[in-house]
Amino acid sequence: MRNPWDADHYDKKLRYVSEMGKGVVSLLDPKPGEAILDLGCGTGDLTHEMATSGAIVVGIDLSQAMIQQARNKYPHLQFAVGNGENFRIDTTFDAVFSNAALHWMKHPSRVIACVWNALSPGGRFVAEFGGKGNVETVIGALERALDELGLTSQEKHPWYFPSIGEYTTRLEKQGFQTTYAIHFDRPTVLPDGDQGLEHWLNGFAGSYLQGLDQPTRHCVMRRTKELSRPRLYKNGQWHVDYKRLRIAAVKP
Ligand code: BEZ
């Protein structure tokens, strides 16, 4: 069984996650000398990207493996293991940034409260993550493939994909002023041709595949691909039906 966060697999096969997050860095517009927290920093590529603007960036991630890889790649930057739903840092930040991480945190109000506590007054929170309907073709296919084998797929869904209305309501309940919110389709082309969806499932869908022996796992993968193919496979590449929620908010 693959480690839930295999940092090498992430860097080799899933590096488009950070590549596609560069637009979120542009929305944040980091300035020299600003203190920024990168929440769910993975292996640190966007932490590094923000630091090149002269900001002082700290990356945190729940995965020890990801943090170790981030430290190896960017030894001059500061990284720490930390839980986005339950972190407290002895300093405050001008901004909290997060790309493709908040959908892994199923207690959003706890995350939002931690972000609030981490920000100085006037600080901004800029994030992008999966929104309502994200990757629903793949999830539907995966759940059907499991159901067909009599394997329950219920309660294995590991993600939180809210609508704009739901998420901005939570932000405002905490006291944030939402300054920007958009929910948009971002079909995502996976590298590695036909193998791309397997890499995606191996990297991200561990909670569905955990505990399956190798032949069963193989069978579920094959059936998931077969069911997804008519909608998502075009010209030799998988185009996964990502839907993003991108927000900016300010702590008054
Ligand atoms: C996402 O970035 O939207 C995502 C990545 C992996 C699994 C589910 C969603």
Residues whose N, C-alpha, C, O or C-beta is under 5 A from the ligand:
A	BS01	BEZ	A100 G130 F204
